[in-house]
Each structure stands twice: as structure tokens, then as C-alpha cells.
Amino acid sequence: MPILPANKPQKVVDTPKNFFIYGATMNGKSYLAGEFPNPLFLDTDGNASANPYPSIQLRNIRGKDGKIKQSVVDQLDQIITELQTTKHSFETIVLDVIDDIVVMIEQYVCDREGVETIGDIGYGKGYAAFNNIFQQLVIELKALPLNIIYVSRIMTFEENNVTYEKPSLKEKHVNIVNGNCDYMIQAKKIGKNYIRVVKDKRKNYKRENIDDERIITILDSVSGAFEKTRKTDRIVQEKLVKKMEEEEEKQILEETPQSNSEEVQTSEEAEEAIEEAIPQKEFKQSKAAENKSVQGPVSTRRKPKVK
């Protein structure tokens, strides 16, 4: 029995399954998530009963002694196991909102170790424990034969007197989630109009390669969903790269916190501090600047506002 396939073109099936949706409160992000087929909402905001879709309320439950007796980690593990091993009719899982799930996982790690913050766990073990749990959650969700929707709130920040918007989820967590997603979509209300726009995507998806008409209908309502990536002229690209590098270097030098000779940080804690100080750039950019000497007081920035 031959195992080699026939040497002829075959129909391409390329249906996006993982989505990251962010936006301000009441801007349509949960409404958009609800348009996906047969959703199960994993709610964190206490409004599961007000949701017209099947929902499970996620939370850490504490006992009389104040210790967590039922964690969100155990709850998510049970949900994923049941989705894997039982017969059900759900086709979409919505994590609404992923920001709160991150906080609850951090609370679980701190409670387990008997500390106030993850940074209180020595030698970077707290951050390592959290990262292991969070990354495993994202990987297991992606392995499910379902649509996975991560919903996040929004954060605004100012740079050169210009206001920008980004997910309120920390950038290091966005990188983990979005790195496993096909589309990043912003839901936004302008006046009385609700808009949806693609902010990032894994590749240029083609409508004819998607085998689920329901997903096509949803993506047709999102600006930029099927637009091709435009190629940049080489000369223009070099100018943009040079400008970007200059701006990044300037920002890193301004925002990298001064070290305190009386305090000894582990490498993980030092990385966390630098990463918190540079929310707009990839963390690897700060590591590239570690050998630079920074003198003088650290400039302050306007504190980001979470809506």
C-alpha cells in the first residue's frame, strides 16, 4: 500500500481558529465574541448570569482561613479536560477577560507560596511558576478543536502628545497569547457606530481557503481581515528602521530604572522591573541595552489609564 500522496495540487484549507479581541468597556468586544458559533463564555467580571450564552464564572474561592481552597487553575484544568474527553456541542471558547485570569493565576501562585507578590518568591521562581501555568493554558486551549477567543480591555498612553490605544494585558502576556492567535482585532465605538479593525494577523488569509462560512461572515465585518500586506520600498524601509532604532534607544535610556546598590535583584526580578518600565517595546530590546550606562534621574511618564 503506497504512502506517498498523489503528485497533484490539492485544495487548501486554512481557517483561522484563534482570536485576540480587545477594546474599551461597552465597545462591542464581547458582542463580537458572541457571534462565533456555539460559544461557551468563561467569565471573570461576575456577569455570567447576564450573558445570553452558556457561561462559567471563573474565580478563586477562599476558605474561612483566607487561603484559596479552589483555584482558577484547577477550574480551567477541569473545563479543558471535560472539553477534551466528553461529548458536547460547543464550538467556541471565550475567555472574557484574559486580564483577570492572569491576575487570578498570580494570586494562586502567591497564595500557594504564602507571599504577597510574585516578586517575593526568591530567585525568580515565582515568575517561572506563573509563566509555566500561563503558557500551558494557552497551549492546551490551542490544541482543542475549537475556536478560542481571548478578550482583553484597553489601555491608553501618550507619546509625543499623541494618544495611543493597546490591550491592557501586559505586553509579555500579549506576546504569549497573540503569538498563538491568527488575528488581533480591536473593537471600538465611534459616536453611535461600532467598528472592528484588524491590528495584527499571522498571515494574509484568503476567503476562498476558509472552510467555515460562519467565520467568513464574521471576518467580512472586520476591516483589514482579508487585505494583503503591502510591501515597503527598500529606501523607505531603511529610513523607517533607522528612525525606529533611534526612538527605541532614546526611550530605553530614559525609562530604564536606576539600580540601587543596597538592593540585590535576581536576574528574573531585574527583567520584570525593566519590562514594566518599557510597556511599548519588546522586552528583548531592553536586554540589548543592558550594557549601556545610564546617568542622571529617570524621567517620569504619564501613568497609563485602564478603561
C-alpha positions as CSV (number, residue, x, y, z in Angstrom):
1,M,0.0,0.0,0.0
2,P,1.8,3.2,-1.1
3,I,2.0,6.0,1.5
4,L,3.1,8.8,-0.9
5,P,0.4,11.3,-1.9
6,A,-0.6,11.8,-5.5
7,N,1.6,14.4,-7.2
8,K,-1.1,16.9,-7.9
9,P,-2.4,20.2,-6.4
10,Q,-4.9,19.8,-3.5
11,K,-7.5,22.2,-2.1
12,V,-6.0,24.4,0.6
13,V,-8.0,24.6,3.8
14,D,-6.7,27.4,6.1
15,T,-9.3,28.5,8.6
16,P,-8.2,30.8,11.5
17,K,-9.3,29.4,14.9
18,N,-7.6,31.7,17.5
19,F,-8.5,35.3,18.0
20,F,-7.4,38.1,20.4
21,I,-10.1,40.8,20.7
22,Y,-9.6,44.0,22.8
23,G,-11.5,47.2,23.4
24,A,-12.9,49.6,25.9
25,T,-15.9,48.7,28.1
26,M,-19.2,48.7,26.1
27,N,-17.4,48.9,22.8
28,G,-18.6,45.6,21.4
29,K,-15.8,43.2,22.1
30,S,-17.9,40.6,23.9
31,Y,-20.7,41.1,21.3
32,L,-18.2,40.2,18.6
33,A,-17.0,37.2,20.5
34,G,-20.6,36.0,20.8
35,E,-21.0,36.0,17.1
36,F,-18.7,33.0,16.8
37,P,-20.5,29.6,16.5
38,N,-21.8,27.9,19.7
39,P,-19.7,29.9,22.3
40,L,-19.0,28.9,25.9
41,F,-18.0,32.0,27.8
42,L,-15.6,31.8,30.7
43,D,-16.5,35.0,32.5
44,T,-14.5,36.8,35.1
45,D,-16.5,40.0,35.6
46,G,-19.4,38.5,37.6
47,N,-21.9,38.9,34.8
48,A,-22.2,35.3,33.7
49,S,-25.9,35.2,34.6
50,A,-26.5,38.3,32.4
51,N,-24.8,36.7,29.4
52,P,-27.3,35.2,26.9
53,Y,-24.7,32.5,26.1
54,P,-23.8,29.5,28.2
55,S,-21.2,30.7,30.8
56,I,-19.0,29.6,33.6
57,Q,-17.9,32.0,36.2
58,L,-14.1,31.8,36.8
59,R,-12.8,32.7,40.3
60,N,-10.5,31.8,43.1
61,I,-12.6,30.6,46.1
62,R,-11.1,31.2,49.6
63,G,-11.9,29.3,52.7
64,K,-12.5,30.8,56.2
65,D,-8.8,30.9,56.8
66,G,-8.3,33.2,53.8
67,K,-6.4,30.6,51.8
68,I,-7.5,29.6,48.3
69,K,-9.3,26.3,48.5
70,Q,-10.5,26.2,44.9
71,S,-8.3,27.9,42.3
72,V,-8.9,29.2,38.8
73,V,-6.1,27.0,37.7
74,D,-7.9,23.8,38.9
75,Q,-11.2,25.2,37.4
76,L,-9.6,25.8,34.0
77,D,-7.9,22.4,34.1
78,Q,-11.3,20.7,34.8
79,I,-13.0,22.7,32.0
80,I,-10.3,21.8,29.4
81,T,-10.3,18.1,30.4
82,E,-14.1,18.0,30.0
83,L,-13.9,19.7,26.7
84,Q,-11.3,17.1,25.6
85,T,-13.0,14.0,26.9
86,T,-16.8,14.5,26.8
87,K,-19.3,14.9,24.0
88,H,-20.6,18.5,23.8
89,S,-21.9,20.9,21.2
90,F,-19.6,23.9,21.9
91,E,-17.5,25.2,19.0
92,T,-16.0,28.3,20.6
93,I,-14.4,29.1,24.0
94,V,-14.3,32.7,25.0
95,L,-12.0,33.9,27.8
96,D,-13.7,37.1,28.9
97,V,-11.4,38.7,30.1
98,I,-7.9,37.3,29.9
99,D,-6.6,40.2,32.0
100,D,-8.5,38.9,35.1
101,I,-7.4,35.3,34.5
102,V,-3.8,36.4,34.6
103,V,-4.4,38.2,38.0
104,M,-6.1,35.2,39.4
105,I,-3.3,32.9,38.4
106,E,-0.8,35.3,40.1
107,Q,-3.0,35.2,43.2
108,Y,-2.9,31.4,43.2
109,V,0.9,31.3,42.9
110,C,1.3,33.8,45.7
111,D,-1.3,32.0,48.0
112,R,0.5,28.7,47.4
113,E,3.8,30.1,48.4
114,G,2.5,32.3,51.2
115,V,3.7,35.6,49.9
116,E,2.2,39.0,49.0
117,T,3.6,39.3,45.5
118,I,5.3,37.0,42.9
119,G,8.4,39.1,43.3
120,D,8.6,38.0,46.9
121,I,9.4,34.5,45.8
122,G,13.2,34.3,45.5
123,Y,15.4,33.6,42.6
124,G,12.7,34.2,40.0
125,K,10.8,31.1,40.9
126,G,7.5,32.9,41.2
127,Y,7.7,34.3,37.7
128,A,8.8,30.9,36.4
129,A,5.8,29.2,38.1
130,F,3.4,31.7,36.7
131,N,4.8,31.5,33.2
132,N,4.7,27.7,33.2
133,I,1.0,27.8,34.2
134,F,0.0,30.5,31.7
135,Q,1.9,29.2,28.7
136,Q,0.5,25.7,29.4
137,L,-3.0,27.1,29.5
138,V,-2.6,28.8,26.1
139,I,-1.0,25.7,24.5
140,E,-3.8,23.4,25.8
141,L,-6.5,25.8,24.6
142,K,-4.9,26.0,21.1
143,A,-4.8,22.2,21.0
144,L,-8.6,22.0,21.3
145,P,-10.5,21.5,18.0
146,L,-12.5,24.7,18.8
147,N,-12.4,28.4,18.1
148,I,-10.5,30.2,21.0
149,I,-11.3,33.8,21.7
150,Y,-9.2,35.9,24.2
151,V,-10.9,39.1,25.2
152,S,-8.9,42.0,26.8
153,R,-9.6,45.5,28.0
154,I,-7.9,48.6,26.6
155,M,-5.1,50.9,27.9
156,T,-4.3,54.4,26.6
157,F,-0.9,56.0,26.7
158,E,0.6,59.2,25.4
159,E,3.7,59.6,23.3
160,N,4.8,62.9,21.8
161,N,1.4,64.4,22.6
162,V,-0.3,61.6,20.7
163,T,-2.7,59.2,22.4
164,Y,-2.4,55.6,21.5
165,E,-4.5,52.5,22.5
166,K,-3.3,49.0,23.2
167,P,-4.5,45.9,25.1
168,S,-4.4,46.4,28.9
169,L,-2.9,42.9,29.2
170,K,0.8,43.2,29.9
171,E,2.8,43.1,26.7
172,K,4.7,39.9,27.8
173,H,1.4,38.2,28.2
174,V,0.0,39.6,24.9
175,N,3.1,38.2,23.2
176,I,2.3,34.7,24.6
177,V,-1.4,34.9,23.7
178,N,-1.1,36.7,20.4
179,G,1.8,34.5,19.3
180,N,-0.7,31.7,19.3
181,C,-3.5,33.6,17.6
182,D,-4.4,34.2,14.0
183,Y,-6.0,37.6,14.3
184,M,-5.7,40.5,16.8
185,I,-8.9,42.7,16.4
186,Q,-9.8,46.0,18.1
187,A,-13.5,46.6,18.8
188,K,-14.2,50.3,19.1
189,K,-17.2,52.6,19.3
190,I,-17.0,55.9,17.5
191,G,-20.1,58.0,18.1
192,K,-23.0,55.6,17.6
193,N,-21.0,53.4,15.3
194,Y,-19.3,50.2,16.3
195,I,-16.2,49.3,14.3
196,R,-13.9,46.3,14.1
197,V,-10.4,46.6,12.7
198,V,-7.5,44.1,12.4
199,K,-4.4,45.2,14.3
200,D,-2.3,42.2,13.6
201,K,-2.6,38.8,11.9
202,R,-0.5,35.7,11.4
203,K,-0.6,35.9,7.6
204,N,-2.7,37.0,4.7
205,Y,-5.7,34.7,5.0
206,K,-7.7,34.1,1.8
207,R,-11.5,33.9,1.9
208,E,-11.6,31.0,-0.6
209,N,-9.3,28.9,1.7
210,I,-11.6,29.2,4.8
211,D,-14.0,26.2,5.0
212,D,-16.4,27.7,7.6
213,E,-18.9,30.2,6.2
214,R,-19.7,31.5,9.7
215,I,-16.1,32.5,10.2
216,I,-16.0,34.2,6.8
217,T,-19.2,36.2,7.7
218,I,-17.5,37.4,10.9
219,L,-14.3,38.3,9.2
220,D,-16.2,40.2,6.4
221,S,-17.4,42.5,9.2
222,V,-13.8,43.3,10.3
223,S,-11.8,45.9,8.4
224,G,-8.5,44.6,7.1
225,A,-9.3,41.0,7.6
226,F,-8.5,40.0,4.0
227,E,-6.3,42.8,2.9
228,K,-2.9,41.8,1.6
229,T,0.2,43.1,3.4
230,R,1.8,45.9,1.5
231,K,5.4,45.7,0.6
232,T,7.6,48.6,1.6
233,D,10.1,50.3,-0.7
234,R,13.7,49.5,0.3
235,I,14.7,53.1,0.7
236,V,11.6,53.9,2.8
237,Q,12.2,50.8,4.9
238,E,15.8,51.8,5.7
239,K,14.6,55.2,6.8
240,L,11.8,53.7,9.0
241,V,14.2,51.2,10.6
242,K,16.8,53.9,11.4
243,K,14.1,56.2,12.9
244,M,12.7,53.3,14.9
245,E,16.1,52.3,16.3
246,E,16.8,55.9,17.4
247,E,13.4,56.2,19.1
248,E,13.8,52.9,20.9
249,E,17.3,53.7,22.1
250,K,16.2,57.1,23.4
251,Q,13.2,55.6,25.2
252,I,15.2,52.8,26.8
253,L,17.8,55.2,28.1
254,E,15.0,57.4,29.5
255,E,13.0,54.7,31.1
256,T,15.4,52.0,32.4
257,P,15.2,52.3,36.2
258,Q,18.4,53.1,38.1
259,S,19.8,50.2,40.1
260,N,20.0,50.5,43.9
261,S,23.3,49.4,45.3
262,E,21.6,48.5,48.6
263,E,19.2,46.1,46.9
264,V,20.2,42.9,45.2
265,Q,17.8,41.6,42.5
266,T,17.7,38.3,40.8
267,S,18.0,38.3,37.1
268,E,14.3,37.5,36.8
269,E,13.3,40.3,39.1
270,A,15.5,42.7,37.2
271,E,14.0,41.7,33.9
272,E,10.5,42.2,35.4
273,A,11.4,45.7,36.6
274,I,12.8,46.7,33.2
275,E,9.9,45.2,31.3
276,E,7.4,47.1,33.5
277,A,9.2,50.3,32.6
278,I,9.1,49.7,28.9
279,P,5.5,48.7,28.1
280,Q,5.6,49.7,24.4
281,K,8.7,47.7,23.2
282,E,9.6,44.1,23.0
283,F,11.5,43.1,26.1
284,K,14.4,41.8,24.1
285,Q,15.1,45.4,23.1
286,S,15.7,46.3,26.8
287,K,18.1,43.3,27.1
288,A,20.1,44.6,24.2
289,A,20.6,47.9,26.1
290,E,21.7,46.3,29.4
291,N,25.4,47.1,28.8
292,K,24.7,50.8,28.4
293,S,25.4,53.1,31.4
294,V,22.6,55.4,32.3
295,Q,23.3,58.5,34.3
296,G,21.1,61.1,36.0
297,P,17.5,60.9,37.2
298,V,15.0,58.7,35.5
299,S,12.3,60.7,33.6
300,T,8.7,60.0,34.5
301,R,5.9,59.2,32.2
302,R,2.2,59.7,32.5
303,K,0.7,56.7,34.2
304,P,-1.4,54.5,31.7
305,K,-5.1,54.6,32.3
306,V,-7.1,51.4,32.1
307,K,-10.6,51.7,30.9
